[in-house]
């Protein structure tokens, strides 16, 4: 069966990893056409963009820079652009702090993944039963949060572990069986041309 090979995956312990405290990952998503114009590479369903320090500049960006140099009398427009750049730098700084465990420095010129912001986990007190099979949680049947969707499941319904690179989680973490099936389908579809 399709799930028989999954027994080879290590089942994570009940240790919560720092990158998953109090968050719920959202479902996997593909990059939109608007985002795609800044994309320079892709692996494992995670798209990457060139950092601001990179000497490689898109034609669109280069053309905009030339227009701004020739039209310096548009002071208001330049102020708006500076504000946008400051916001982008602040977002990048926040991103660097949240992805610090990947070992990337904010000063290097390596490609950076576009990460999704994971939502908040379903609180334990709001989940008296497994959200897949409906089994009541007890001292023996423990709660487990899926790191991809954040819902609460019993061990039987969350027996897989996979990395979640779209959230900056590179080691295998617990996911529910539904998210695991979607993950396998998503990564298979994105890596194998049809």
C-alpha positions as CSV (number, residue, x, y, z in Angstrom):
1,X,0.0,0.0,0.0
2,X,1.0,3.7,-0.4
3,X,1.4,4.1,3.3
4,X,3.5,1.0,4.1
5,X,6.8,2.7,3.3
6,X,6.0,5.5,5.7
7,X,6.9,3.2,8.6
8,X,10.5,3.8,7.8
9,X,10.1,7.5,8.8
10,X,11.1,8.3,12.3
11,X,8.2,9.3,14.5
12,X,9.2,12.6,16.3
13,X,9.2,12.7,20.0
14,X,6.9,15.0,21.9
15,X,9.5,17.7,22.0
16,X,8.3,21.0,20.5
17,X,10.9,22.5,18.3
18,X,11.7,26.2,18.7
19,X,10.5,27.0,15.2
20,X,7.1,25.6,15.9
21,X,6.2,27.1,19.2
22,X,2.6,28.4,19.1
23,X,2.2,28.3,15.3
24,X,0.1,26.5,12.8
25,X,1.5,26.0,9.4
26,X,-0.9,26.7,6.5
27,X,-1.5,24.3,3.6
28,X,1.1,24.1,0.9
29,X,0.7,26.7,-1.9
30,X,2.2,27.3,-5.2
31,X,3.9,30.5,-6.3
32,X,1.6,33.0,-8.0
33,X,2.4,34.5,-11.4
34,X,3.0,37.9,-9.7
35,X,5.6,36.4,-7.4
36,X,7.1,34.4,-10.3
37,X,8.7,37.4,-11.9
38,X,11.1,37.6,-9.0
39,X,11.7,33.9,-8.8
40,X,15.2,32.7,-9.9
41,X,15.1,29.1,-8.8
42,X,13.0,26.5,-7.1
43,X,13.6,23.3,-5.1
44,X,11.3,21.2,-3.0
45,X,8.3,23.5,-3.8
46,X,10.1,26.5,-2.2
47,X,10.9,29.4,-4.5
48,X,13.9,31.5,-4.0
49,X,14.6,35.2,-4.8
50,X,17.9,37.0,-5.1
51,X,18.8,39.1,-2.1
52,X,19.0,42.9,-2.4
53,X,22.8,42.9,-2.3
54,X,23.0,40.7,-5.5
55,X,24.7,42.2,-8.5
56,X,22.2,40.4,-10.7
57,X,19.3,42.8,-11.4
58,X,16.2,42.1,-13.4
59,X,15.6,44.3,-16.5
60,X,12.5,45.7,-14.9
61,X,14.4,46.8,-11.8
62,X,17.3,48.2,-13.9
63,X,14.9,50.2,-16.1
64,X,13.1,51.6,-13.0
65,X,16.5,52.7,-11.5
66,X,17.4,54.5,-14.8
67,X,14.0,56.3,-14.9
68,X,14.5,57.5,-11.3
69,X,17.9,58.8,-12.1
70,X,16.6,60.8,-15.1
71,X,13.5,62.1,-13.3
72,X,14.9,63.4,-9.9
73,X,12.2,66.1,-9.8
74,X,9.7,63.4,-8.7
75,X,10.6,63.9,-5.1
76,X,7.3,62.5,-3.7
77,X,7.7,59.3,-5.7
78,X,11.3,58.9,-4.4
79,X,10.0,59.3,-0.8
80,X,7.5,56.6,-1.4
81,X,10.1,54.3,-2.8
82,X,12.4,54.9,0.2
83,X,9.6,54.1,2.5
84,X,8.9,50.8,0.6
85,X,12.6,49.9,0.7
86,X,12.7,50.6,4.5
87,X,9.7,48.4,5.0
88,X,11.3,45.6,2.9
89,X,14.5,45.9,4.9
90,X,12.5,45.7,8.1
91,X,10.7,42.6,6.8
92,X,14.0,41.1,5.7
93,X,15.5,41.7,9.2
94,X,12.5,40.1,10.8
95,X,12.8,37.2,8.3
96,X,16.5,36.8,9.1
97,X,15.7,36.5,12.8
98,X,12.9,34.0,12.3
99,X,15.1,31.9,10.0
100,X,18.3,32.1,12.0
101,X,18.3,28.4,12.6
102,X,19.0,27.7,8.9
103,X,22.5,29.2,9.4
104,X,22.0,32.0,6.9
105,X,23.4,35.4,7.7
106,X,21.8,38.6,6.7
107,X,25.1,39.8,5.2
108,X,25.7,37.0,2.7
109,X,24.6,37.0,-1.0
110,X,23.0,33.5,-1.0
111,X,19.5,33.0,-2.3
112,X,16.7,33.2,0.3
113,X,13.5,31.1,0.2
114,X,10.2,32.8,0.2
115,X,8.7,31.6,3.5
116,X,5.0,31.5,4.4
117,X,4.0,32.9,7.7
118,X,2.6,30.0,9.8
119,X,-0.7,30.6,11.6
120,X,-1.4,29.9,15.3
121,X,-1.9,26.3,16.6
122,X,-5.3,25.1,17.8
123,X,-5.0,25.3,21.6
124,X,-5.1,22.0,23.5
125,X,-8.2,23.0,25.5
126,X,-10.1,23.6,22.2
127,X,-9.5,20.0,21.0
128,X,-10.9,17.3,23.4
129,X,-10.9,14.8,20.5
130,X,-8.7,13.9,17.5
131,X,-9.6,16.1,14.6
132,X,-9.4,13.2,12.2
133,X,-10.8,10.1,13.8
134,X,-12.7,11.7,16.7
135,X,-11.1,9.6,19.4
136,X,-11.2,11.3,22.9
137,X,-7.8,12.3,24.3
138,X,-6.8,10.7,27.6
139,X,-3.6,10.3,29.6
140,X,-2.8,7.4,27.3
141,X,-4.1,8.8,24.0
142,X,-2.0,12.0,23.8
143,X,-2.5,15.2,21.7
144,X,-0.1,15.9,18.8
145,X,-0.1,19.1,16.7
146,X,0.5,18.8,13.0
147,X,3.2,21.3,12.2
148,X,1.7,21.9,8.7
149,X,-2.0,22.6,9.5
150,X,-1.8,23.1,13.3
151,X,-4.8,20.9,14.1
152,X,-4.7,18.4,16.9
153,X,-4.5,14.6,16.3
154,X,-3.9,11.3,18.0
155,X,-0.6,9.4,17.3
156,X,-2.4,7.1,14.8
157,X,-3.6,10.1,12.8
158,X,-0.2,11.9,12.9
159,X,2.4,9.3,12.3
160,X,4.5,10.9,9.7
161,X,7.5,13.3,9.8
162,X,8.6,15.5,6.9
163,X,10.6,18.8,6.6
164,X,8.5,21.9,5.9
165,X,10.8,24.2,3.9
166,X,8.0,26.6,3.0
167,X,8.1,27.5,6.8
168,X,11.8,27.4,7.1
169,X,11.7,24.0,8.9
170,X,14.4,21.8,7.4
171,X,14.3,18.8,9.7
172,X,11.5,16.3,9.7
173,X,8.7,17.3,12.0
174,X,5.3,15.6,12.9
175,X,2.5,16.1,10.4
176,X,-1.0,14.6,10.2
177,X,-1.7,11.8,7.8
178,X,-3.8,14.2,5.6
179,X,-1.0,16.8,5.3
180,X,1.5,14.0,4.7
181,X,-0.5,12.7,1.7
182,X,-0.8,16.2,0.4
183,X,2.9,16.8,0.9
184,X,3.8,13.6,-1.0
185,X,1.4,14.5,-3.8
186,X,2.6,18.1,-3.9
187,X,6.3,17.3,-4.0
188,X,5.8,14.5,-6.5
189,X,3.8,16.7,-8.8
190,X,6.3,19.6,-8.5
191,X,9.4,17.4,-9.2
192,X,8.0,15.0,-11.8
193,X,6.8,16.5,-15.1
194,X,3.6,15.0,-16.4
